[in-house]
Amino acid sequence: ISSFLVQQWQQGALVGNTFEEAFFVAVGLGETMNDQDVLEGRMVVEVGLAVARPAEFIIIQFSHQLSS
């Protein structure tokens, strides 16, 4: 996800002088997931995109049920 978003930022689709100002990706235990998510095989990802102003993010959260 991060690699794709770096490309989008480099092409001008996201706003910011640095990619840290343009987007963020968060995933993992203690960040976007808790113990229950891990036990149930669920991955939760949060993505923030700066499309209008640097560091002013539209936040999207999605989850994926991993195969059991």
BALUM-613212 format. One record per residue: x, y, z of N, C-alpha, C in turn; residue number from 1. Coordinates in Angstrom, 2 decimals. Layout:
BEGIN
+---------+---------+---------+---------+----------+---------+---------+---------+---------+-----+
!  n.east ! n.north !    n.up ! ca.east ! ca.north !   ca.up !  c.east ! c.north !    c.up !   i !
+---------+---------+---------+---------+----------+---------+---------+---------+---------+-----+
!       X !       Y !       Z !       X !        Y !       Z !       X !       Y !       Z ! NUM !
...
+---------+---------+---------+---------+----------+---------+---------+---------+---------+-----+
REM end
This chain:
BEGIN
+---------+---------+---------+---------+----------+---------+---------+---------+---------+-----+
!  n.east ! n.north !    n.up ! ca.east ! ca.north !   ca.up !  c.east ! c.north !    c.up !   i !
+---------+---------+---------+---------+----------+---------+---------+---------+---------+-----+
!    0.84 !   -1.19 !    0.00 !    0.00 !     0.00 !    0.00 !    0.88 !    1.24 !    0.00 !   1 !
!    1.89 !    1.25 !    0.86 !    2.77 !     2.42 !    0.95 !    3.49 !    2.70 !   -0.36 !   2 !
!    3.98 !    1.66 !   -1.01 !    4.68 !     1.85 !   -2.29 !    3.76 !    2.48 !   -3.33 !   3 !
!    2.55 !    2.00 !   -3.40 !    1.57 !     2.56 !   -4.33 !    1.31 !    4.02 !   -4.02 !   4 !
!    1.14 !    4.34 !   -2.73 !    0.84 !     5.72 !   -2.35 !    2.03 !    6.65 !   -2.57 !   5 !
!    3.25 !    6.16 !   -2.41 !    4.43 !     6.98 !   -2.74 !    4.39 !    7.34 !   -4.22 !   6 !
!    4.07 !    6.38 !   -5.06 !    3.96 !     6.66 !   -6.50 !    2.89 !    7.71 !   -6.79 !   7 !
!    1.76 !    7.58 !   -6.11 !    0.68 !     8.55 !   -6.31 !    1.11 !    9.95 !   -5.87 !   8 !
!    1.81 !   10.03 !   -4.75 !    2.32 !    11.30 !   -4.25 !    3.32 !   11.90 !   -5.24 !   9 !
!    4.23 !   11.08 !   -5.74 !    5.24 !    11.55 !   -6.70 !    4.59 !   12.07 !   -7.98 !  10 !
!    3.44 !   11.52 !   -8.34 !    2.73 !    11.94 !   -9.55 !    1.79 !   13.11 !   -9.29 !  11 !
!    1.73 !   13.59 !   -8.03 !    0.93 !    14.76 !   -7.71 !   -0.49 !   14.48 !   -7.27 !  12 !
!   -0.86 !   13.23 !   -7.09 !   -2.23 !    12.90 !   -6.69 !   -2.50 !   13.22 !   -5.22 !  13 !
!   -1.44 !   13.28 !   -4.41 !   -1.57 !    13.59 !   -2.98 !   -0.75 !   14.84 !   -2.68 !  14 !
!   -1.18 !   15.60 !   -1.68 !   -0.59 !    16.89 !   -1.36 !    0.38 !   16.76 !   -0.19 !  15 !
!    1.54 !   17.42 !   -0.30 !    2.51 !    17.45 !    0.79 !    3.92 !   17.54 !    0.25 !  16 !
!    4.79 !   18.20 !    1.03 !    6.20 !    18.31 !    0.64 !    6.95 !   17.00 !    0.86 !  17 !
!    6.46 !   16.19 !    1.79 !    7.03 !    14.87 !    2.06 !    5.89 !   13.86 !    2.01 !  18 !
!    6.25 !   12.59 !    1.83 !    5.18 !    11.59 !    1.80 !    4.50 !   11.46 !    3.16 !  19 !
!    5.22 !   11.81 !    4.25 !    4.59 !    11.78 !    5.58 !    3.46 !   12.79 !    5.68 !  20 !
!    3.57 !   13.90 !    4.95 !    2.49 !    14.89 !    4.91 !    1.38 !   14.47 !    3.95 !  21 !
!    1.69 !   13.58 !    3.02 !    0.76 !    13.20 !    1.97 !   -0.13 !   12.00 !    2.33 !  22 !
!    0.41 !   11.09 !    3.15 !   -0.38 !     9.91 !    3.50 !    0.24 !    9.19 !    4.69 !  23 !
!   -0.55 !    8.30 !    5.28 !   -0.02 !     7.36 !    6.26 !   -0.75 !    6.03 !    6.10 !  24 !
!   -0.09 !    4.97 !    6.50 !   -0.68 !     3.63 !    6.51 !   -0.39 !    3.04 !    7.88 !  25 !
!   -1.44 !    2.61 !    8.56 !   -1.28 !     1.99 !    9.88 !   -1.90 !    0.60 !    9.84 !  26 !
!   -1.18 !   -0.37 !   10.38 !   -1.69 !    -1.73 !   10.46 !   -0.92 !   -2.47 !   11.55 !  27 !
!   -1.60 !   -3.30 !   12.29 !   -0.90 !    -4.14 !   13.25 !   -1.49 !   -4.13 !   14.64 !  28 !
!   -1.05 !   -5.09 !   15.40 !   -1.49 !    -5.27 !   16.78 !   -1.08 !   -4.07 !   17.61 !  29 !
!   -2.03 !   -3.51 !   18.33 !   -1.77 !    -2.34 !   19.16 !   -1.86 !   -1.03 !   18.40 !  30 !
!   -1.98 !   -1.12 !   17.09 !   -2.10 !     0.09 !   16.28 !   -3.50 !    0.18 !   15.68 !  31 !
!   -3.88 !   -0.80 !   14.90 !   -5.23 !    -0.84 !   14.32 !   -5.97 !   -2.11 !   14.70 !  32 !
!   -5.26 !   -3.03 !   15.34 !   -5.84 !    -4.33 !   15.66 !   -5.66 !   -4.63 !   17.15 !  33 !
!   -6.59 !   -5.42 !   17.67 !   -6.45 !    -5.88 !   19.05 !   -6.31 !   -7.41 !   19.05 !  34 !
!   -6.18 !   -7.97 !   20.23 !   -5.99 !    -9.42 !   20.35 !   -7.14 !  -10.20 !   19.71 !  35 !
!   -8.35 !   -9.68 !   19.86 !   -9.52 !   -10.37 !   19.30 !   -9.44 !  -10.42 !   17.77 !  36 !
!   -9.00 !   -9.33 !   17.16 !   -8.83 !    -9.32 !   15.70 !   -7.86 !  -10.42 !   15.27 !  37 !
!   -6.76 !  -10.54 !   15.98 !   -5.75 !   -11.54 !   15.65 !   -6.33 !  -12.94 !   15.81 !  38 !
!   -7.01 !  -13.19 !   16.93 !   -7.60 !   -14.51 !   17.17 !   -8.63 !  -14.89 !   16.11 !  39 !
!   -9.36 !  -13.89 !   15.62 !  -10.39 !   -14.15 !   14.62 !   -9.85 !  -14.08 !   13.19 !  40 !
!   -8.54 !  -13.85 !   13.04 !   -7.93 !   -13.82 !   11.71 !   -8.31 !  -12.62 !   10.87 !  41 !
!   -8.50 !  -11.49 !   11.54 !   -8.91 !   -10.27 !   10.85 !   -7.75 !   -9.27 !   10.82 !  42 !
!   -7.47 !   -8.72 !    9.64 !   -6.46 !    -7.68 !    9.50 !   -7.19 !   -6.35 !    9.29 !  43 !
!   -6.83 !   -5.35 !   10.08 !   -7.46 !    -4.04 !    9.99 !   -6.39 !   -3.03 !    9.59 !  44 !
!   -6.68 !   -2.28 !    8.53 !   -5.74 !    -1.30 !    7.99 !   -6.42 !    0.07 !    7.99 !  45 !
!   -5.65 !    1.09 !    8.36 !   -6.13 !     2.47 !    8.30 !   -5.20 !    3.26 !    7.39 !  46 !
!   -5.79 !    3.99 !    6.46 !   -5.02 !     4.78 !    5.50 !   -5.52 !    6.21 !    5.57 !  47 !
!   -4.58 !    7.15 !    5.67 !   -4.91 !     8.57 !    5.64 !   -4.34 !    9.19 !    4.38 !  48 !
!   -5.17 !    9.95 !    3.66 !   -4.77 !    10.55 !    2.40 !   -4.96 !   12.06 !    2.45 !  49 !
!   -3.93 !   12.82 !    2.10 !   -4.04 !    14.28 !    2.01 !   -4.32 !   14.64 !    0.56 !  50 !
!   -5.56 !   15.00 !    0.26 !   -5.92 !    15.32 !   -1.12 !   -6.13 !   16.82 !   -1.33 !  51 !
!   -6.30 !   17.58 !   -0.25 !   -6.53 !    19.02 !   -0.38 !   -5.42 !   19.84 !    0.25 !  52 !
!   -5.02 !   19.47 !    1.47 !   -3.98 !    20.19 !    2.20 !   -3.03 !   19.18 !    2.83 !  53 !
!   -1.74 !   19.53 !    2.92 !   -0.78 !    18.63 !    3.56 !   -1.20 !   18.32 !    5.00 !  54 !
!   -1.06 !   17.08 !    5.39 !   -1.31 !    16.60 !    6.75 !   -2.76 !   16.76 !    7.20 !  55 !
!   -3.67 !   17.06 !    6.28 !   -5.11 !    17.08 !    6.58 !   -5.69 !   15.85 !    5.87 !  56 !
!   -5.89 !   14.80 !    6.64 !   -6.13 !    13.49 !    6.05 !   -7.61 !   13.11 !    5.98 !  57 !
!   -7.97 !   12.50 !    4.87 !   -9.20 !    11.72 !    4.77 !   -8.80 !   10.32 !    5.21 !  58 !
!   -9.47 !    9.80 !    6.22 !   -9.08 !     8.51 !    6.79 !  -10.04 !    7.42 !    6.34 !  59 !
!   -9.46 !    6.36 !    5.84 !  -10.22 !     5.19 !    5.39 !   -9.75 !    3.99 !    6.20 !  60 !
!  -10.70 !    3.25 !    6.74 !  -10.34 !     2.04 !    7.48 !  -11.03 !    0.85 !    6.81 !  61 !
!  -10.27 !   -0.20 !    6.60 !  -10.87 !    -1.40 !    6.04 !  -10.29 !   -2.63 !    6.71 !  62 !
!  -11.02 !   -3.73 !    6.60 !  -10.55 !    -4.97 !    7.22 !  -10.65 !   -6.10 !    6.20 !  63 !
!   -9.85 !   -7.11 !    6.45 !   -9.81 !    -8.28 !    5.58 !   -9.80 !   -9.52 !    6.46 !  64 !
!  -10.72 !  -10.42 !    6.19 !  -10.76 !   -11.68 !    6.92 !   -9.79 !  -12.64 !    6.26 !  65 !
!   -8.74 !  -13.01 !    6.98 !   -7.74 !   -13.93 !    6.45 !   -8.31 !  -15.34 !    6.40 !  66 !
!   -7.83 !  -16.17 !    5.50 !   -8.31 !   -17.54 !    5.40 !   -8.02 !  -18.29 !    6.69 !  67 !
!   -8.90 !  -19.20 !    7.00 !   -8.69 !   -20.00 !    8.21 !   -8.10 !  -21.34 !    7.90 !  68 !
+---------+---------+---------+---------+----------+---------+---------+---------+---------+-----+
REM end
